Structures are given as structure tokens and as C-alpha cells.
Amino acid sequence: MASYLETVREWFRARLDGPGGLSTPEGATLGLRVLAIWRSRMIAQALRAQSGGAVLGGPFAGMAYLESATEGALAPRLIGTYEDELHPHLIAALAEEPEVILDIGCAEGYYAVGLARIAPRAEVFAHDTAAAALQACRTMAEMNGVSERVHTGGLFQPVDFQRFAGRRCLVIVDIEGAEDDLLRPDLAPALAGMRLIVETHDVYRPGVMDRVRERFEATHEITEVRPGPKTAPLPELLRNRSHLDQLLAVWEFRAAPTPWLVMKPRRSA
């Protein structure tokens, strides 16, 4: 944490006296974001010390967690509020007892390992293009005793969905806009029978949410889910903290809206 704090200090030193620097609205906004991420990391460190490194709430409560997230905020993962708008949709999907869970863009395995813990009959395939993310996912699977059912792999192509044709399959996709390239029912007819939860990224690929929706309208019932305020009770450590700390504890580092499409097939696999 000290080394990260020094990085923040150097970042500000380099911009305080430079041209433009922090004097523009854009520069000030970026500076605020850098400080907010630093404070969020401090909160996550305190939460880990309190919980022993385990998730405190939500459907993955009790999951042993790594010291850092390979992408995004750690604190809301530890609290259990991370992407909690999806919780009812995950519970509904698990009620159908999927045989296979595909987590594409798995990062360190929040969903891959978390779902493996609460869906003990499912086989989980976790994919990411970052080697560090895959290693972190394997480590966390071992920490939670599910490594035999969590299989990691790299780039996932549209045709790879065909390996799971005819099986009850839950697909979770978070790949920063590349959902535009991956979710191609014309190349993977098996998608018609799969339940999908897809984070969309118009911020990187304008119009991608509408394109994905159009591809699945004929085969799936589609619900758009947008992030909202966090209302879950906070852990005791945060109850007497400042309101700003309470907000930062559940902040997920999003720079722009990234709504989900939750898609349930109109027919079974």
C-alpha cells in the first residue's frame, strides 16, 4: 500500500505544475478518481484485516479472497455488494441447476469460484486473455477447494460454444466490448439454448448493447439491468466511518454505465 501511495504522490507532483495539469475540469476529475481509488484500496486493506480475507456478504459470503483484484475494485467484492443488481438473476439461473458455467472474462474468479462454491454440481470454465488473471483464478479456486471443477483457459471463440451444445449452460460475459465479436449466434447456434448474463460496453464499442440484443431477440427473453445505489447493510467496520468512505467502499470503479443484458432462452437447451 505504501508503494501505491508513493505512485499517487508522484502522479500529483508531475501534474501540479505542468501545463493544463489539474487546473482543467477534466484534470481535476481525473485527480479525484486517482485519490478515490487510493482510498478504496485502503478500505479494502482494512476489510481484509477484519474478515481474514473472506467475502462478508452476498451469495458468495465466506469465499476466501486474494489480496487484490486483477481488475476493478476489491472492497465491494469483499463486502459482497459487487454487481449486486445481478444477484436475483444469478439465483434464478442456479435454480435451473446448470451443468456448465462459462465465465468469459473471468479476471481473478469472483464469479467462476463463487459460483463453483454454491453450485457444487456444475462444471466451471473460466476464460481470460490475461495470464495473470488465469493464475489468480486458479489460486483462488485452490483456496476455496473447488479447483477440480474450475477449468481455466485463454481466448474463447464463438465456435467454442458448440462444445457445450445440448447442456444446461449459464454464460457470464464481461470482455470490455469484445462481446460484439464473441456473441454470434450465426457462428454458434448452441447459444440459442443457453442462459446469458452479458455486461455491455457501449463506452468502448458504441451501439454494442443494441446489436447484441437484436441478435438474441428471437431466441431469448431479454432483461436490461442497470447498476443502481447500494442498499445492503455495511459491515460493522464501516458503520461509523464518514459517508465518503461508505460510498467509496461500494464504488466499483466504473467510468461510465455498463448495463447488463440478462437473456433467458425461450426454449431449453
N, C-alpha and C positions, 0 to 999 in steps of 0.2 A: 504493500500500500504506500510505503514511503517513496518508492521509486516512481509510482504513478503520480503521486503528489508533486514530485520534482518535475515530472514531464508537464504537468499542468502549469507549474510556475514558469517553466521555460517557454511554454506556449504563450503565456500572457506577456512575459518580458519581451518576446520577439514582436509583439503586436502593439504594445502600449505607445511606442514612439514611432512606429512605422507609418508609411503613407496609408491613409484610409484606416487601417488598424481596427480598433474598437469604436471609432468615432461615428461610424455609419450605423443605421438601424440594423443592417444585415450583420455587420461585425459584432454589434452588441448582442444580437440574438444568438449568434454562434458562441460568443463568450459565455453567455448564460447557460447554453446547452453543455459546454465543456465543464463548467462548475457543477451543474446538476448531475452529470454522470459521475463526477468525482464524489459528490455527496452520497449518491445512490450506492456507490461501491463501499463507502464507509458504513452505511446502514447494513448492507449485505454482510459485511465482516462481523458486525455486532450480532446480527441474526444467527449467523453460523456458530458463533461462540455460545449463544443461548441454547440453540437447538441441537448442538453436537453435529451439525451438518445435515440434518434431516428436514424434509419438507414439513411445514407445520399444519397446513390445512388443505382443503380441496380434495378431489378424488385421489390424488397421489400422496396424501398425508402419510408420513413415515418413510418415504423413499429417501435413501441415503444419497446425498448430492455431492458433486465435485466442489472444489474451492472457487471455481469460476465458470461462467458460461462461455462457450466458444463464440456465441453471438448474442447480442442483446443483454437485457438486464437480469441479474441474478436475484436481486431482492424479491421481486414479485413471484419468482419461481419458488423461493424458499417459503414465502408467506402462503402460497397456494392460490393467489389471485391471478396468476399469469393467464391471459386469454380466457378468463372465466366465463365470458359470453358463450364459449363453446361447451361448457360443462354439461348442460342438459342434452346437447346434441351427441356428445360422446357417450353419455349414459344410455341414450336411446339406441345408439349404434351397438353398444355392447350387449344390450338386451336381446339382440338378434344372434348373439353368440358367433361372432365371426371366426372362421377357421384361420384366416390370414389377415394380418395388419401390415400394410405398406406405409412406411413413414419416409417420404421422399423430401429431402432437405432436413435431415434429422438433427443436425447440429450435435450437441453432446448427448442427446437422447431423452429429452424431457418427456416426449410422447412415446417413443419406442420402448423405453424402460418402464415408464409409468404405466402404460397400458399392458405391458407384459406382466406386471405385478398384479393387476386387478382383472386380467383376462387370462387365467392360467392355462386354458386350453388352446389359446391362439398361438400361432407361429408368427413371429415379427421379423420383417425385413426392413432394415434401416439403411437408407442410402444418402450419401452426401458426396460432393465433389472435392471436399477439403479433407486431406489425410488426417489433420489434427482433430477434426470433428469426429471422424470414424474411430480414431484411437480413444478419444474421450468417451464415446458411446460404448465401446467395448469395456472400458474400465468401469463405467457406471453400471453396466449390466452385471459385471462380476461382483461389484459392491452390493448389489441387490439380489444376487442369487438367481438371475434369470438368463445368464449368458448362453445356456444351452438352447434357448428359444429365440434369442435375438441375433440375427444374422446380418452382418454389415456388408455393404457394397458401395461401389462408386457410382458413376453416371448411370442413370436409369433412362432407357429409351422407350418411346411409345410401344414398340413391338414387345417389350418385356412384360407388359400387362397380360399378354396372351399366355404366359406360363401359368397364370392363375385362373384361367377361364373355367367357369363352372363351379367355382368355390365361393363360399360366403366370404366376401372380402371388404374390408374397410381401408380406404385410401386417404392418407393425410398428405397434403402437398403444400410446401412453403419454400419456393425456389426463386424468389425475387424477380418475378416477371417471366421466367422460363416456363411457367405453366402454359403459356401461349404455344410453346413448341411441344410440350410433353402430352397435353391432354388432347389427343387427336383420335376421336372415335373412328374416323375413316381408316386409320392405321392400326387401331386396336379395338375391334368390335367387342372384346370382352368387357370393356368399360361400361357397356350398356347395363350390365348386371351388377355393378359394384357401387357401394355407397361411398361418396366422396366428400371430404371437407377440404376446401381449397382456399388458401389465402391469396387474394388477388392484388396485383401491384400496378395499378394504373400510373402510379408515381414513376415507375420505370418504363412501362410499356403502355402508353395511352390507349384506352379502349379495350384492354385485355379482358376486363371483367365481362363486358358485353359480348365479346367474341366467345369466351368460354361458355357463358350462359346459353348463347344461341346454339352451340354445338350439342348441348345436352337437354334442351327443352323438350324434345320429342321422347326422350327415354327416361327422364328423371323429374321428380318433384323438387323444385329448387327454392331454397330459402336464403335470402340475403341477411347476413348477420354483421352488424357494425359494432365496434368497440364502444362501450359506454362507461359511465362512472363506476368506480369500485365501491361496493357497499358491504362487502364481507367484513366481519369483525376483525380488527387488527390484533396481532399478538401483544401480550402484556408489555413487552419491551417498548412498544411504540405508542401506547395509550396516553402517556404523559409527555410525549415529545411534541415539538412545535408542529403546527398544522403543515408547514412546509415540508418537514421531514416525513410526515404521514403521507403527503401527496407523492413525494419522491420515492417512498418505499414501494409504492404500487405502480410507479411510472414504468412503462415498457420500452422506453427509448424511441418510440415511433416518431419519425419526422413528418409523416403525412398519413392520412387514413388508408388503411389496408383491410377493407372488408372481406369477409369470407362468403363463399358460396357453399352451402350445405345441400348436397344433392342425394336424394334417395331414389333408387331405381323404381320405376313403375312396375317392373316385373322382377322376380327373384333371379339369382344367378343361374 
